[in-house]
Amino acid sequence: MWCVPHPSKPKHTLVLLDTEGLGDVEKGDPKNDSWIFALAVLLSSSFVYNSMSTINHQALEQLQYVTELTELIRAKASPSPEEIKDSSEFVSFFPDFIWSVRDFTLELKLNGRPITEDEYLENALKLIPGINPKVQMSNLPRECIRHFFPKRKCFVFDRPTNDKELLANIENVTETQLDPNFQEQTKNFCSYVFSQARTKTLREGITVTGKRLGTLVVTYVDAINSGAVPCLENAVTTLAQLENSAAVQKAADHYSEQMARRVRFPTDTLQELLELHTACEREATEIFMEHSFKDENQEFQKKLVEILKNKKETFLLQNEEASAKYCQAKLDQLSTALLESISAGIFSVPGGHKLYLETKERIERDYWQVPRKGVKANEVFQKFLQSQAAIEKSILQSDKVLTDGEKAIAEERARKRAAEKEQELLRQQLQEQQLQMKAQERSLQENIVQLKEKLERERENAKREQQMMLDHKLKVQEELLKDGFKKKSEEMNAEINHLKNIIDSTRNDDTPWLARTLDKLGKELTSILSAPANLVGNVVRGLGSLFKKK
């Protein structure tokens, strides 16, 4: 295996898989070549088959391995309908087939007229008329190549050089010593591979990355070693489980890293933190959508939503703790003189209550001028006022300047102000709950929008794949009919009609299917994201009881 940066496609790696030669009689296991052939087909996007001299009856007989693929590869884990062969789906994930003919000795002519390399291959793949077993056996590899591979290409190469001494030592020959025709042919071959070889994909356009390729190799080889037949559907399921788990982790890590980088505790408001959360969550969801596939019932997406929700709550808690700590430190600093004056009895004199109120009001004014106190500013100050209530009442009662009536009025004023502060705190808590519910709604909508876009893309990929399969089968059927193989052409009707029904069903169910999927996800995510109702209810009841007091 060679892995090199693709010479013409950025962010792509060109992986060259070179198998050992086929047909070595010294190999112990006769099945060895068949499995190598099957693995090469499963792992590549362009399959290059080398042969010598010409494409003739003998060359096609040596390509017996292609006829064994129906026994060595399965597309689906569950059986297909009786009249439909599993191999009918091979064309949807098989690679392009490139036949490379080395040391080509013929002229590219047919019936006296020049032909292209591709025409030479297509002529060699034409079925031979006749019904005797030998003809049927001879036609089998031709049929398999025509049916299984979506695209066929041929290249012929002259000898690298006619110098026998150079041929004997070909590995050390410089490029300038090679035959000019061979150099030109090699250049054309490489140019085609670099420009036309497709990115390796699985069913429905799932791109194979380096890591995914490694997982596929292990999955297929493990299946072979266990005596089973490699199954694409099972391999994709295994791959999806691994990749989707990794996608969840990658997205969650991105969220944590970005939140930690962007947030500065304490935030001035809850809205500021929730907006940061929304932005980071959107990016994390995009990362998950980019790296996940085949997420049956959106199980991994739901897992990510729950993880991000928990991480958000951790950031909210950290923000509250930072705010409470900062506010308490500032309040301690501002109230030092007040507490010292209380200890020294400064306010335990006639007119002391007025002096105490002026000092407390100055602390409150200075406190609210401190910037970025955060979400716990009201709560911390409310606790400070509550801690001073008994002291204030004591100072009030001991102030000999005030009459009993004035003391009663001042006490009622203090009670009313305390109730207003408590109401203000509850109002803030309710507002924060509403902000959180709006953030949850945004999260829900973002997940649904991104999933909708992803499902629509996947649906389009599936429809393109189905249409490609149909076009290919119709083309093969037309060629069979044109070449006089009417019966074989008619035998394809069951496959073609089955595929047409699938395409019609997919097209007709597009909108209802999408609506059902999104509605189901919406309900499940609402269950994960929704705030506890009793928490909001408690805040509302608290406000209601305060209004009754008035």
Secondary structure, DSSP 8 states (H G I E B T S, - for coil): -EEEE-SSSTT-EEEE-----S--TT-S-TTHHHHHHHHHHHH-SEEEEEEES---HHHHHHTGGGGGHHHH-BS-SS---TTS-GGGGGGGT--EEEEEEES--S-SEETTEE--HHHHHHHHTS-----SHHHHHHHHHHHHHHHH-S-EEEEE---S-S-HHHHHTGGG--GGGS-HHHHHHHHHHHHHHHHH----B-GGG-B--HHHHHHHHHHHHHHHHTT---BHHHHHHHHHHHHHHHHHHHHHHHHHHHHHHH--SS-SSHHHHHHHHHHHHHHHHHHHHHH----GGGHHHHHHHHHHHHHHHHHHHHHHHHHHHHHHHHHHHHHHHHHHHHHHTTTSSTTHHHHHHHHHHHHHHHHHHSS---TTHHHHHHHHHHHHHHHHHHHHHH-TTS-HHHHHHHHHHHHHHHHHHHHHHHHHHHHHHHHHHHHHHHHHHHHHHHHHHHHHHHHHHHHHHHHHHHHHHHHHHHHHHHTT-HHHHHHTHHHHHHHHHHHHHHHHTHHHHHHHHHHHHHHHHHHHH---HHHHHHHHHHHHHHHHH-
